[in-house]
């Protein structure tokens, strides 16, 4: 009689635990980044009344006689599978498609979460809106052209201040493209204006003139400054020759070395660039040669940001520049179910979660 009561009690007690877990799942149905839990059961010990016997002589074998002593909780698992994302209209609300977790920090400890409800605080810190913990990743140096070293050792908080400025960048690359008409007569020329920037972000207008040479598939060019630009004091290495092959493509071997243009500008460092004509063609069609790209720009003020599917935060500046500012880090685990829940949608490492494998999305 007592065995049956105790077995029944284990069923009631452990079923209550399952109901508690189900209730918690239901209570968190609208919790951002919540992962539901699942309870599994297993039978408890069994009392053996009679053991098994093997067949002997004319008698067959007998099975063991056992009485179960109830049941117990086998596991309470957190199910870390992806669910559908919902658009909120807030550019800093993020969701992870697939595995992985965001990495948060209070300055001393690291936590992990699937909840991507982030904001920028008054100091430009990128934080969780629910608990104020700082989102970790890698910050770009907007004065450098090289990306950060995205290693776990270099993880840092992301700070993007409202109204931040990107410094001016002097032009160092000038690249042309499109076509020069192969049927142009000797001595005929085409002029196109283009703009460059000095180290203070001031814009200057230059003009390049392309003149058809008497030699086959050959053009001469001259770069001149706007005569009304009183800031330009001197310009050197302004002329050269470009040669095309019989298929109309730019021929770097026949052209040879193109000299670097050097421009002395009042109050600024010297602007230096080598004209690039690799993308220019010479076909029997209308001349359309134009500036393809130059890499200088004026100083700019941050207007807003975008965040792409790799977690790269790009700043949109009022000078027309789109500059990468930061990269959000993602942590993966061999056993995410082994993480310890800490409340506030946070998880911590445990002895069975494995160490975080830190990288980027995408």
C-alpha positions as CSV (number, residue, x, y, z in Angstrom):
1,X,0.0,0.0,0.0
2,X,2.8,2.4,0.9
3,X,4.7,1.7,-2.3
4,X,1.7,2.6,-4.4
5,X,1.2,5.9,-2.5
6,X,4.8,6.9,-2.8
7,X,4.8,6.1,-6.5
8,X,1.7,8.2,-7.0
9,X,3.2,11.0,-5.0
10,X,6.3,11.1,-7.3
11,X,4.0,11.3,-10.3
12,X,2.0,14.2,-8.8
13,X,5.1,16.0,-7.6
14,X,7.0,15.7,-10.9
15,X,3.9,16.4,-13.0
16,X,3.6,19.6,-11.0
17,X,7.1,20.6,-12.1
18,X,6.2,20.0,-15.7
19,X,3.1,22.2,-15.2
20,X,5.3,24.9,-13.7
21,X,7.6,24.8,-16.8
22,X,4.6,24.9,-19.1
23,X,3.2,27.8,-17.2
24,X,6.5,29.7,-17.4
25,X,6.6,29.1,-21.2
26,X,3.1,30.5,-21.5
27,X,3.9,33.5,-19.3
28,X,6.8,34.4,-21.6
29,X,4.9,34.0,-24.8
30,X,5.6,37.7,-25.6
31,X,9.1,37.9,-24.0
32,X,11.7,39.1,-26.5
33,X,14.3,36.3,-27.2
34,X,12.7,33.9,-24.8
35,X,13.5,30.2,-25.4
36,X,10.9,27.7,-24.0
37,X,11.8,24.8,-21.8
38,X,10.8,21.1,-22.1
39,X,10.5,18.5,-19.3
40,X,11.3,14.9,-19.8
41,X,10.6,12.0,-17.4
42,X,12.2,8.7,-16.5
43,X,11.2,5.9,-14.2
44,X,12.9,5.7,-10.8
45,X,14.3,2.6,-9.1
46,X,12.5,-0.7,-9.3
47,X,12.4,-3.2,-6.5
48,X,13.2,-6.7,-7.6
49,X,10.9,-9.3,-6.0
50,X,12.3,-12.3,-7.9
51,X,15.2,-12.4,-10.3
52,X,15.3,-13.9,-13.8
53,X,16.1,-17.6,-14.2
54,X,17.5,-19.5,-17.2
55,X,15.9,-22.6,-18.8
56,X,16.9,-25.8,-17.1
57,X,15.9,-29.4,-17.9
58,X,12.3,-29.5,-19.0
59,X,11.5,-26.0,-17.6
60,X,11.7,-22.8,-19.4
61,X,13.3,-19.6,-18.1
62,X,11.4,-17.0,-16.1
63,X,11.5,-13.2,-16.3
64,X,12.4,-11.0,-13.4
65,X,9.6,-9.7,-11.2
66,X,10.0,-6.0,-10.4
67,X,7.8,-3.3,-8.9
68,X,8.5,0.3,-10.0
69,X,9.0,2.9,-7.3
70,X,7.6,5.8,-9.2
71,X,9.2,8.3,-11.6
72,X,11.5,11.3,-11.6
73,X,12.5,14.3,-13.8
74,X,15.0,13.2,-16.4
75,X,15.8,16.7,-17.7
76,X,14.5,20.3,-18.1
77,X,15.9,21.4,-21.5
78,X,16.0,24.9,-23.0
79,X,15.2,24.6,-26.7
80,X,17.5,26.9,-28.6
81,X,15.9,26.7,-32.0
82,X,15.1,29.7,-34.3
83,X,11.7,31.2,-34.5
84,X,10.2,33.7,-36.9
85,X,11.3,37.3,-36.7
86,X,8.9,40.2,-36.4
87,X,9.4,43.6,-37.8
88,X,9.2,46.4,-35.2
89,X,10.2,49.4,-37.4
90,X,13.1,50.2,-35.0
91,X,16.4,50.0,-36.9
92,X,18.3,48.8,-33.7
93,X,15.9,45.9,-33.0
94,X,17.9,42.9,-34.2
95,X,17.2,39.2,-34.5
96,X,19.6,36.3,-35.2
97,X,18.6,33.9,-37.9
98,X,19.9,30.5,-36.9
99,X,22.3,29.7,-34.1
100,X,24.2,32.2,-32.0
101,X,23.8,34.8,-29.3
102,X,24.6,38.5,-28.8
103,X,27.3,39.2,-26.2
104,X,26.6,41.7,-23.4
105,X,28.8,43.0,-20.6
106,X,28.4,45.0,-17.4
107,X,32.1,45.8,-17.5
108,X,33.1,42.8,-15.3
109,X,31.1,39.8,-16.6
110,X,29.9,38.7,-19.9
111,X,26.4,37.5,-20.6
112,X,24.7,36.0,-23.7
113,X,21.2,36.7,-25.1
114,X,18.9,36.1,-28.0
115,X,17.0,39.3,-27.2
116,X,18.0,42.0,-29.7
117,X,16.1,44.9,-28.4
118,X,18.9,47.4,-28.4
119,X,19.2,51.2,-28.3
120,X,21.8,53.9,-28.1
121,X,21.9,55.7,-24.8
122,X,22.7,59.4,-24.3
123,X,26.5,58.8,-24.4
124,X,26.3,56.7,-27.6
125,X,26.7,53.3,-25.9
126,X,24.9,50.5,-27.8
127,X,23.0,48.7,-25.0
128,X,20.2,46.4,-24.3
129,X,17.0,48.4,-23.7
130,X,15.8,46.0,-21.0
131,X,18.8,45.9,-18.7
132,X,21.4,48.5,-19.9
133,X,24.1,46.0,-20.5
134,X,26.5,47.0,-23.3
135,X,26.6,45.2,-26.6
136,X,30.1,43.9,-27.5
137,X,31.7,43.8,-30.9
138,X,34.5,45.6,-32.8
139,X,34.8,49.3,-33.3
140,X,36.2,50.7,-36.6
141,X,38.6,53.6,-36.5
142,X,37.1,56.0,-39.0
143,X,40.4,57.6,-39.6
144,X,41.9,54.4,-40.9
145,X,41.1,52.4,-44.1
146,X,41.8,49.0,-42.6
147,X,39.1,47.1,-40.6
148,X,39.6,46.1,-37.0
149,X,41.2,42.8,-36.0
150,X,38.0,40.8,-35.2
151,X,39.4,38.4,-32.6
152,X,37.8,37.5,-29.2
153,X,40.7,39.3,-27.5
154,X,39.7,42.6,-29.1
155,X,36.0,42.6,-28.2
156,X,34.9,46.0,-26.9
157,X,31.8,47.9,-26.3
158,X,30.2,49.7,-29.3
159,X,30.0,53.5,-29.0
160,X,28.5,55.6,-31.8
161,X,27.8,59.1,-30.6
162,X,25.0,61.2,-32.2
163,X,26.5,63.9,-34.4
164,X,29.9,62.3,-34.5
165,X,32.1,63.6,-37.3
166,X,34.2,61.8,-39.9
167,X,37.3,63.8,-40.7
168,X,38.1,65.1,-44.2
169,X,40.1,62.9,-46.5
170,X,42.4,64.2,-49.2
171,X,42.1,62.7,-52.6
172,X,44.6,60.0,-53.4
173,X,42.7,58.0,-56.1
174,X,41.4,59.4,-59.3
175,X,40.0,56.8,-61.7
176,X,38.4,57.4,-65.1
177,X,36.1,55.1,-67.2
178,X,33.9,54.9,-70.3
179,X,35.0,55.7,-73.9
180,X,37.2,57.8,-76.1
181,X,36.0,57.8,-79.8
182,X,38.5,55.9,-81.9
183,X,37.4,57.9,-85.0
184,X,38.5,61.2,-83.5
185,X,40.7,63.1,-85.9
186,X,44.3,64.0,-84.9
187,X,44.4,67.1,-82.8
188,X,40.8,67.0,-81.7
189,X,40.2,67.1,-78.0
190,X,37.7,66.5,-75.2
191,X,37.6,68.3,-71.9
192,X,36.0,67.0,-68.7
193,X,36.0,68.7,-65.3
194,X,36.3,66.8,-62.1
195,X,36.6,67.5,-58.4
196,X,39.2,66.7,-55.7
197,X,39.5,67.4,-52.0
198,X,42.4,68.6,-50.0
199,X,43.3,67.6,-46.4
200,X,40.9,70.2,-44.9
201,X,38.0,68.9,-47.0
202,X,37.9,71.8,-49.4
203,X,36.7,71.0,-52.9
204,X,38.8,72.0,-55.9
205,X,37.9,71.7,-59.6
206,X,40.4,70.4,-62.1
207,X,40.0,69.8,-65.8
208,X,41.6,67.1,-67.9
209,X,41.9,67.5,-71.7
210,X,42.3,64.4,-73.9
211,X,43.9,65.1,-77.4
212,X,44.1,62.6,-80.2
213,X,47.7,61.9,-81.1
214,X,49.2,61.4,-84.6
215,X,50.2,57.9,-83.4
216,X,47.7,55.1,-83.7
217,X,45.5,54.4,-80.7
218,X,47.3,57.1,-78.7
219,X,46.0,60.1,-76.7
220,X,47.7,62.8,-74.8
221,X,46.2,64.3,-71.6
222,X,46.8,67.4,-69.6
223,X,45.4,68.2,-66.2
224,X,44.9,71.8,-65.3
225,X,43.6,73.7,-62.2
226,X,40.7,76.1,-62.3
227,X,42.3,79.5,-62.8
228,X,39.9,81.1,-60.4
229,X,41.0,78.7,-57.6
230,X,43.4,81.0,-55.7
231,X,44.2,78.3,-53.1
232,X,46.1,76.1,-55.7
233,X,49.6,77.4,-55.7
234,X,51.3,74.9,-58.0
235,X,50.5,71.7,-59.9
236,X,53.2,69.3,-61.2
237,X,53.3,66.3,-63.5
238,X,50.2,67.4,-65.3
239,X,50.6,65.7,-68.7
240,X,51.1,62.2,-70.1
241,X,50.2,59.7,-72.8
242,X,47.8,56.8,-72.8
243,X,47.8,54.0,-75.4
244,X,45.1,51.5,-76.3
245,X,45.5,48.1,-78.0
246,X,43.9,46.9,-81.2
247,X,40.9,45.7,-79.3
248,X,40.2,49.1,-77.8
249,X,41.4,48.3,-74.3
250,X,43.8,50.4,-72.3
251,X,47.3,49.0,-72.8
252,X,49.4,49.5,-69.6
253,X,52.6,48.2,-71.1
254,X,52.5,50.5,-74.1
255,X,51.4,53.4,-71.9
256,X,54.3,52.9,-69.4
257,X,54.5,54.6,-66.1
258,X,52.0,57.4,-65.4
259,X,53.5,60.2,-63.3
260,X,51.9,61.1,-60.0
261,X,50.1,64.5,-60.1
262,X,51.2,66.7,-57.2
263,X,49.2,69.8,-56.2
264,X,50.3,72.4,-53.7
265,X,47.4,74.0,-51.9
266,X,47.4,76.8,-49.3
267,X,46.9,75.6,-45.7
268,X,46.7,72.0,-46.8
269,X,49.1,69.1,-47.3
270,X,50.0,68.4,-50.9
271,X,47.4,66.4,-52.8
272,X,48.9,63.5,-54.7
273,X,47.3,61.1,-57.0
274,X,48.1,59.0,-60.1
275,X,45.4,59.1,-62.8
276,X,44.0,55.6,-63.4
277,X,42.8,54.9,-67.0
278,X,42.4,51.1,-66.7
279,X,38.6,51.3,-67.3
280,X,38.8,53.6,-70.3
281,X,38.2,52.2,-73.7
282,X,38.7,53.3,-77.3
283,X,35.8,52.2,-79.6
284,X,34.3,53.8,-82.7
285,X,31.4,55.3,-80.7
286,X,30.7,58.6,-79.1
287,X,33.1,59.9,-76.5
288,X,31.8,59.5,-73.0
289,X,34.9,59.4,-70.8
290,X,34.1,60.6,-67.3
291,X,35.4,60.4,-63.7
292,X,34.6,57.0,-62.3
293,X,35.7,57.6,-58.7
294,X,37.8,59.8,-56.5
295,X,38.3,58.9,-52.8
296,X,38.5,62.4,-51.3
297,X,35.7,63.9,-49.2
298,X,34.9,66.8,-46.9
299,X,34.3,66.4,-43.2
300,X,30.9,65.0,-42.4
301,X,28.4,64.8,-39.6
302,X,26.5,61.6,-38.8
303,X,22.9,61.6,-39.9
304,X,21.9,58.0,-39.1
305,X,23.0,54.4,-39.3
306,X,22.1,51.2,-41.1
307,X,22.7,47.6,-39.9
308,X,23.1,44.8,-42.4
309,X,22.7,41.1,-42.1
310,X,26.3,40.6,-41.0
311,X,25.8,42.9,-38.1
312,X,27.9,45.7,-39.6
313,X,26.8,49.1,-38.4
314,X,27.3,51.7,-41.2
315,X,27.1,55.5,-40.6
316,X,25.4,57.7,-43.1
317,X,27.1,61.2,-43.1
318,X,25.9,64.5,-44.6
319,X,28.9,64.6,-46.9
320,X,27.5,61.6,-48.8
321,X,29.9,59.1,-47.2
322,X,28.7,55.7,-45.9
323,X,31.3,54.6,-43.4
324,X,31.5,51.3,-41.5
325,X,31.5,52.1,-37.8
326,X,31.2,48.9,-35.9
327,X,30.6,45.1,-36.2
328,X,28.3,43.3,-33.7
329,X,29.9,40.0,-32.4
330,X,28.0,36.7,-32.2
331,X,28.8,33.8,-29.9
332,X,28.1,30.2,-30.7
333,X,28.2,27.2,-28.3
334,X,28.7,23.5,-28.8
335,X,25.9,23.0,-26.3
336,X,23.7,26.0,-25.9
337,X,21.3,24.0,-23.8
338,X,24.0,23.8,-21.2
339,X,23.9,27.6,-20.6
340,X,22.6,28.8,-17.2
341,X,19.6,31.1,-17.2
342,X,20.2,34.3,-15.2
343,X,16.9,36.1,-15.7
344,X,16.4,39.2,-17.8
345,X,16.8,37.1,-21.0
346,X,20.4,36.5,-20.1
347,X,22.5,33.3,-20.0
348,X,25.9,32.5,-18.5
349,X,28.5,29.8,-19.2
350,X,28.3,26.5,-17.3
351,X,30.6,23.5,-17.1
352,X,28.6,21.8,-19.9
353,X,28.0,24.7,-22.3
354,X,31.4,24.8,-23.8
355,X,33.4,28.0,-24.4
356,X,32.0,30.7,-26.7
357,X,33.1,30.6,-30.3
358,X,33.1,34.3,-31.1
359,X,32.7,35.6,-34.7
360,X,30.3,37.5,-36.9
361,X,27.0,36.8,-38.5
362,X,26.6,35.9,-42.1
